[in-house]
């Protein structure tokens, strides 16, 4: 059996040597001459907590014979721990004992198969992790050895694939549009969460971005709010198993990350560029460069909310922040992006797309060309060249409409409070114009644009059905626009938003794809202060009572209440997104 030295949380199997009977982590393996059925299981538990509450993600893996239906049991160590809301299983609690049974879609687990479930909980006193788990009465507690068996039963269970999975006959040829003619990878961790919300099965098979937002997420980080036990290699292996043609990773861990928004601050300090290179980008590049994945088109979204900040949120702008001034001065955003492009762009089947903000950020005259220039500067930094850039993405994790069907920019309506002299009112026309500007800055004429449509549909009863032509300019613009935000600068968990266009390739000239890079249902940031170990702060733009700042022209934030920290699961948001989806579900 050929097993990798490093065994990830999702791939972890109990591997046994010799013909003697061994018991480990609930796995019973009999001598190779026996055909006796062997039960077995492993459980990975990870949680992220705040004062009085926590969110837990659990991965159940079957390492014995195939099972048809499962019951997970564990006991909370503290009597003050409670399950308040669960997903992907039927959850009950009696005293400190918790029971979860499968749903209709995840009850059958073949040998080596796994499923992800989870819950939100409350605690008082302390919140220790459970230490003992069982599946169908089999104890899953303990640490499994990782020595592969030399022989195995001729019938019955195996402990994993005999060779690493492959994605096809060999390396894929480089293409102009990696989305075209290719099926996207469905992240099973997000899929399970989506299906935990009523009606979520209508959208759960859409491909979404996999966010690698901290160093621990490379190997799998069950303690993170946004990542689960699956790491980069796990997702790639699963993509091969699904027969997917492409997979999307968000590279998101720059030093001094997100200098203008506290909700998504990161783990690396402003000066930690060397660590970003060696502990974050280099390990990711090494995994992506594995020949086992050469048949996959690996799409990397490079460092959202970074480079545009160096244009709009630095002195002498009224919107300047001290953190953005620091990142402008030390150059570590530009250098970090350049290094990522250089390392990842050297891999033949990787397609780099740089984040380009959105029209409500850099669509104004004094931001538009300046942003394109800094994109070009970063693409040539740290040994990179512009050839390492396959394209750009607009509207990542934002809410700007893909198209405003009833609203065009005219000299008259540019005077409106909503447009406020911007040259654009939607993402598609902005992205197409920015593409032309970027080619003028030296990028290849074949670069393509992506638009994140995961939360910009703005359907529901509030959606206009035609242009308003009466009243003053503000009445006409506000009555005609489908983007129902209070202000273009509002970005956190927006009330009234809906799912947008479903992911699809080549929807318009110069646009490689509509994509769901931000997984619907994952929070933008907490609506109140929540202590956490991920370096994520509390941004008042996520507080529904906040009256705003210069970046949103001192308007109300428009954020939903009850939101957890950024990346954590927010079921109420997904319910709203589905209700207001356009096209409707």
CORPE-V629924 format. One record per helix or strand of 3 or more residues. SS is the DSSP state (H for helix, E for strand). FROM is the first residue (numbers start at 1). TO is the last residue. If there is no record, write none. Layout:
ss=[SS:SS]
from=[FROM:FROM]
to=[TO:TO]
//
This chain:
ss=[E:E:E:E:E:E:E:E:E:E:H:H:E:H:H:E:H:H:H:E:H:H:H:E:H:H:H:E:H:H:E:H:E:E:H:H:H]
from=[22:27:41:53:71:82:90:97:114:133:188:200:210:215:232:246:262:273:291:297:309:322:332:350:359:365:386:391:413:427:448:473:504:511:540:550:571]
to=[24:29:50:62:75:87:94:101:122:135:195:202:212:218:242:251:264:288:293:302:312:330:345:355:362:379:388:394:415:440:452:480:508:515:542:552:579]
//
